[in-house]
């Protein structure tokens, strides 16, 4: 039951426009993160939310100026100029940008020269640290490709599992920013195969589950993503805030579980999960939505989720998948609601579930609005809903099944299968009784003349078909009589 103000529209800055005011306070929300993800999230909000655009773009400019990425700074300044109420507003500081660019180039040259010196000295630890410093520098200035190359070179000079894990997490951080999910998966596998100390393992395992969960969610593997987030230990805390927070784990895990798990699984794997309960306490509305779904209060569940649609459309990782997640939850709710009934009026169902959300074409800005009946027809045609629509009386009727007839049909099928198997066993037994030996055919190349192609028979008819060898004079005749 989404309001029109919550419908995403095309943004003049790229992406979508979300007219609804989100529930979060921008300052409090963004203070939970650190590193480059702060700018990325602010830039997304400024690009998509007219309500928060000016404040978010101003904060993005300040955040970019704290760092070394000149491109981020110029993009944020240009965005602020577009969205600011004062059309003459210009926060771009060309002097700072020029000075920072020179400083970045000088730092790059210094670190590369240091690395050359370390390579000449052939000290593995120094080379590793040199590549680490260079990769960190490239990452901070936004040169992700060179950062990835530097971190990849570190792997050859790592001497301990802790070093390998640290390198892998750095590569994961860059790969997530590039949305290179295959690389994320490869590095997670490396970390999981390491033999680390107990303390290191406790610290690293929750991060790997969070990273692989993001990968699976981005790939629309929602059930796998839900399991990954559910396995994420509460000790994650704020240790992975450069990528996501514990609040994000609760939201991502809860939404993926709602979209992919049954009510019984939601009860046992989510609500009764002592570990994940710590995450759900941070986002109580997710717990309420799951509780409502488990209690068959589907309309309340969808209303709770719909009220947070704007927040999720402004999330860095949820925005591409949130529409698909909501559609799956709505479909599940309709199917679960109809299951106990043999007949339901369409008007009553539409009153409970409302009209489906508009669907935007993958290319272009064309929006199509389905009616509720069209949505039900689509579910029936795709085999998701086993029912028939009676348009004359406006009802949805369950397909009547006769359990007795189905049981009889299954029994007859079992009898046919048993009879066939018994007949084949009797034929084999008769062949053995007649003194015939059943052999597998020998595969070998042979040139056949057209006139001699007798389908595997030899010149002597008493030999019988290939694979059957007579053990006595009357064996084949006896066998033929019995089978006949």
SENU-622807 format. One line per 5 residues: their letters; for each residue y, z, x of C-alpha. Coordinates in steps of 0.1 Angstrom, whole numbers, plus 5000, padded with zeros to 4 digits. Each point is the difference from the previous one (the first is absolute). Layout:
a> Y,Z,X; ...
end
This chain:
xxxxx> 5000,5000,5000; 5025,4989,5026; 5036,4997,4992; 5018,4967,5007; 5021,5018,5026
xxxxx> 4969,5007,5020; 4989,4963,5002; 5004,4987,5035; 5023,4970,5004; 5007,4977,5029
xxxxx> 5024,5014,5025; 5029,4980,5015; 4991,5017,5033; 4963,4991,4999; 4972,5019,4983
xxxxx> 5005,5016,4966; 5028,5018,4981; 4991,5033,4984; 5027,5009,4975; 4985,5034,4990
xxxxx> 5013,5030,5018; 4972,5015,5021; 4991,5037,4996; 5003,5009,5037; 5031,5011,5019
xxxxx> 5006,4975,5027; 5011,5025,5027; 4971,5023,4994; 4975,4971,4997; 5010,4984,5033
xxxxx> 5002,5032,5019; 4962,5003,4998; 4996,4970,5024; 5007,4993,5036; 5001,4970,5023
xxxxx> 5004,4964,4990; 4986,5005,4965; 5032,5018,4991; 5020,4968,5004; 4973,4979,4984
xxxxx> 4999,5021,4969; 5038,5003,4997; 5004,4962,5004; 4974,4994,4972; 5017,5024,4976
xxxxx> 5034,4985,5008; 4986,4965,4994; 4983,5008,4967; 5019,5028,4982; 5035,4993,4988
xxxxx> 5004,5037,4991; 4993,5011,5036; 5009,4969,5019; 5034,5011,5014; 4988,5035,5011
xxxxx> 4967,4987,5014; 5017,4972,5019; 5026,5024,5014; 4972,5023,5012; 4982,4970,5014
xxxxx> 5030,4991,5021; 5003,5036,5013; 4962,5001,5008; 5001,4967,5018; 5029,5011,5021
xxxxx> 4981,5031,5011; 4974,4977,5016; 5000,4969,5022; 4990,4972,4976; 5031,4978,4998
xxxxx> 4984,4976,4975; 4993,5029,4975; 5037,5011,5004; 5014,4966,4993; 4977,4995,4970
xxxxx> 5009,5034,4985; 5037,4993,5005; 4998,4966,4983; 4980,5016,4971; 5026,5028,4996
xxxxx> 5028,4974,4998; 4981,4982,4972; 4993,5031,4979; 5031,5021,5006; 5024,5004,4971
xxxxx> 5028,4992,5023; 4995,4963,5008; 5021,5003,5031; 4979,5028,5015; 4986,4992,5034
xxxxx> 4982,5026,5021; 4989,4976,5028; 5011,5011,5034; 4997,4969,5022; 5010,5021,5031
xxxxx> 4971,5024,4995; 4976,4971,4994; 5010,4981,5031; 4999,5032,5022; 4965,5010,4986
xxxxx> 4987,4965,5006; 5010,5002,5036; 4985,5035,5003; 4967,4987,4985; 4998,4972,5025
xxxxx> 5007,5022,5029; 4974,5026,4989; 4974,4972,4995; 5007,4987,5036; 4998,5035,5014
xxxxx> 4966,5008,4983; 4985,4967,5010; 5010,5006,5037; 4985,5035,4999; 4968,4986,4985
xxxxx> 4998,4974,5028; 5003,5028,5026; 4973,5020,4983; 4977,4969,5001; 5007,4996,5037
xxxxx> 4990,5037,5006; 4967,4995,4980; 5003,5034,4983; 4983,4996,4966; 5018,5029,4983
xxxxx> 5034,4988,5012; 4992,4965,4987; 4989,5014,4967; 5032,5021,4996; 5021,4970,5011
xxxxx> 4985,4978,4973; 5004,5029,4975; 5037,5003,5008; 5006,4963,4998; 4981,4997,4967
xxxxx> 5020,5029,4985; 5032,4984,5012; 4991,4966,4985; 4990,5017,4967; 5033,5019,4998
xxxxx> 5020,4968,5004; 4979,4982,4974; 4981,4976,5024; 4967,5007,4983; 4980,4972,5017
xxxxx> 5009,5011,5035; 4994,5037,4990; 4965,4990,4988; 4993,4982,5033; 5011,5030,5021
xxxxx> 4979,5024,4979; 4970,4977,5003; 5003,5000,5038; 4999,5038,5000; 4964,4999,4988
xxxxx> 4987,4987,5034; 5016,5031,5017; 4989,5027,4976; 4977,5026,5017; 4994,5025,4972
xxxxx> 4992,4998,4962; 5034,5016,4993; 5018,4972,5018; 4979,4974,4981; 5008,5016,4967
xxxxx> 5037,5002,5008; 5001,4964,5009; 4981,4990,4968; 5024,5019,4978; 5030,4983,5017
xxxxx> 4984,4966,4993; 4993,5011,4964; 5037,5010,4995; 5012,4965,5012; 4973,4982,4980
xxxxx> 5009,5018,4968; 5036,4990,5005; 4988,4964,5005; 4976,5004,4971; 4972,4988,5023
xxxxx> 4972,5019,4982; 4971,4986,5019; 5015,5015,5032; 5004,5033,4982; 4963,5000,4990
xxxxx> 4989,4991,5035; 5019,5028,5016; 4988,5025,4974; 4964,4991,5009; 5007,5006,5037
xxxxx> 5014,5035,4993; 4971,5008,4977; 4975,4991,5028; 5016,5023,5026; 4985,5033,5011
xxxxx> 5030,5023,4998; 5005,5037,5003; 4999,5020,4967; 5038,5005,5000; 5007,4964,5006
xxxxx> 4975,4989,4974; 5016,5024,4974; 5034,4985,5008; 4990,4963,5000; 4974,4996,4973
xxxxx> 5025,5005,4970; 5023,4974,5015; 4972,4975,5003; 4991,5005,4963; 5036,4996,4990
xxxxx> 5004,4968,5021; 4968,4984,4987; 5009,5011,4964; 5033,4980,5004; 4980,4970,5013
xxxxx> 4976,5001,4970; 5027,5006,4974; 5020,4970,5014; 4968,4979,4997; 4995,5011,4964
xxxxx> 4968,5019,5008; 5011,5029,4979; 4968,5019,4998; 4995,5000,5037; 5037,5009,5004
xxxxx> 4996,5029,4976; 4970,5013,5019; 5019,4998,5033; 5030,5020,4986; 4976,5025,4984
xxxxx> 4984,5006,5034; 5033,5006,5016; 5002,5036,5011; 5029,5022,4989; 5006,5007,5037
xxxxx> 5018,4967,5002; 5032,5018,4990; 5031,4983,5014; 4982,4987,5032; 5000,4964,4988
xxxxx> 5035,4998,4985; 5008,4969,5020; 4977,4982,4976; 4994,5021,4969; 5003,5036,4987
xxxxx> 4975,5023,4982; 5019,4992,4968; 4992,4963,5006; 4963,5009,5005; 4999,5017,4966
xxxxx> 5017,4971,4982; 4981,4972,5017; 4966,5018,4996; 5007,5010,4964; 5011,4966,4989
xxxxx> 4971,4982,5018; 4975,5024,4985; 5015,4996,4965; 4997,4962,5003; 4964,4999,5013
xxxxx> 4980,5032,4990; 4984,5011,4968; 5010,5032,4982; 4970,5019,5014; 5009,4989,5035
xxxxx> 5036,5009,4996; 4989,5035,4988; 4976,5007,5029; 5015,4980,5029; 5037,5006,4993
xxxxx> 5008,5029,4978; 4971,5022,5013; 5006,4989,5036; 5012,5032,5017; 5015,4981,5029
xxxxx> 5019,4974,4980; 5012,5026,4976; 5025,5011,5028; 5015,4965,4999; 5001,4999,4962
xxxxx> 5021,5032,5000; 5027,4980,5017; 5000,4974,4972; 4991,5019,4968; 5007,4970,4977
xxxxx> 4971,4981,5017; 4977,5030,4992; 5013,5000,4964; 4994,4963,4996; 4964,5003,5013
xxxxx> 4994,5030,4978; 5012,4981,4969; 4978,4971,5008; 4969,5022,5004; 5009,5017,4967
xxxxx> 5002,4965,4983; 5037,5003,4995; 5006,4965,5012; 5035,4994,4985; 5013,5032,5016
xxxxx> 4985,4990,5033; 5017,4966,4999; 5033,5015,4989; 5000,5024,5030; 4993,4971,5024
xxxxx> 5025,4977,4983; 5028,5026,5005; 4994,4998,5037; 4998,4962,5002; 5035,4997,5015
xxxxx> 4991,5024,5028; 4969,4981,5009; 5018,4966,4999; 5023,5014,5027; 4971,5012,5022
xxxxx> 4993,4980,5032; 4962,4997,4995; 4997,5003,4962; 5025,4973,4990; 4976,4970,5007
xxxxx> 4971,5016,4981; 5014,5023,4973; 5000,4973,4972; 4963,4993,5007; 4992,5037,5001
xxxxx> 5018,5006,4967; 4983,4971,4984; 4965,5013,5010; 5008,5035,4987; 5012,4985,4967
xxxxx> 4969,4979,4997; 4977,5030,5007; 5019,5020,4974; 4995,4974,4973; 4963,4996,5008
xxxxx> 4994,5038,5001; 5020,5005,4968; 4979,4974,4981; 4966,5011,5013; 4992,5028,4974
xxxxx> 5010,4978,4970; 4982,4972,4981; 5033,4988,4984; 5037,5006,5008; 5031,4986,4985
xxxxx> 5021,4979,5024; 5032,5014,4986; 4989,5036,5008; 4990,4990,5036; 5033,4982,5005
xxxxx> 5018,5031,4988; 4982,5021,5026; 5002,4976,5030; 5031,4979,4992; 5005,4965,5012
xxxxx> 4988,4990,5035; 5024,4996,5028; 5016,4966,5007; 4982,4979,5025; 5021,4982,5027
xxxxx> 4987,4968,5015; 4989,5002,5037; 5026,4973,5008; 5033,4998,4982; 5017,5024,4977
xxxxx> 4983,4990,4967; 4988,5030,4980; 4974,4998,4972; 4996,5027,4974; 4965,5005,4986
xxxxx> 4995,5014,4965; 4976,5028,4995; 4975,4977,4982; 5001,4975,5029; 4993,5028,5024
xxxxx> 4969,5011,4980; 4988,4964,4998; 5004,4997,5038; 4979,5031,5005; 4973,4987,4977
xxxxx> 5000,4965,5017; 4996,5015,5034; 4971,5022,4989; 5019,5033,5006; 5000,5010,4963
xxxxx> 4968,4994,4979; 5015,4996,4966; 5010,4974,4973; 5035,4996,4984; 5003,4996,4963
xxxxx> 5034,4985,4995; 4997,4999,4962; 4997,5038,4998; 5017,5008,5032; 4972,5019,5016
xxxxx> 4981,5002,5032; 4963,5002,4994; 4973,5012,5025; 4971,4976,5005; 4971,5016,4982
xxxxx> 4969,5004,5021; 4965,5008,4988; 4985,5024,5025; 4965,4995,4985; 5001,4962,5003
xxxxx> 5013,5003,5036; 4972,5024,5009; 4974,4977,4984; 5014,4970,5019; 4999,5020,5033
xxxxx> 4964,5010,4993; 4990,4964,4993; 5016,4989,5032; 4981,5027,5019; 4967,4988,4983
xxxxx> 5006,4964,5010; 5007,5010,5036; 4969,5022,5001; 4978,4973,4985; 5013,4974,5026
xxxxx> 4994,5024,5029; 4965,5009,4987; 4990,4963,4996; 5011,4992,5036; 4980,5030,5013
xxxxx> 4969,4987,4981; 5004,4965,5014; 5001,5015,5035; 4970,5022,4993; 4980,4970,4987
xxxxx> 5009,4980,5031; 4987,5028,5022; 4968,5003,4979; 4994,4963,5004; 5001,5003,5038
xxxxx> 5034,4984,5003; 5025,5012,5025; 5037,4997,4991; 5021,4991,5030; 5037,4994,5005
xxxxx> 5007,4963,5007; 5005,4991,5037; 5034,4985,5005; 4998,4970,5024; 5015,4966,5003
xxxxx> 4977,4972,4989; 5005,4963,4994; 4986,4989,4967; 4991,4964,4992; 5010,4990,4965
xxxxx> 4964,4991,4990; 4986,5032,5015; 5025,5024,4983; 4976,5019,4979; 5021,5031,4995
xxxxx> 4983,5022,5027; 4964,4989,4993; 4977,4989,5028; 4976,4971,5000; 4971,5023,4990
xxxxx> 5006,5010,4964; 4978,5031,5004; 5027,5015,5022; 5023,5005,4969; 5037,5006,5002
xxxxx> 5015,5011,5034; 4999,5038,5002; 4967,5003,4983; 4968,5000,5021; 4966,4999,4984
xxxxx> 4976,5027,5010; 4969,4983,4984; 4987,4969,4984; 5006,5011,4964; 5031,5021,5007
xxxxx> 5027,4975,4990; 4980,4989,4969; 4994,5036,4989; 5037,5008,5005; 5011,4970,4980
xxxx> 4977,5008,4971; 5012,5036,4999; 5037,4991,5001; 4995,4972,4975
end
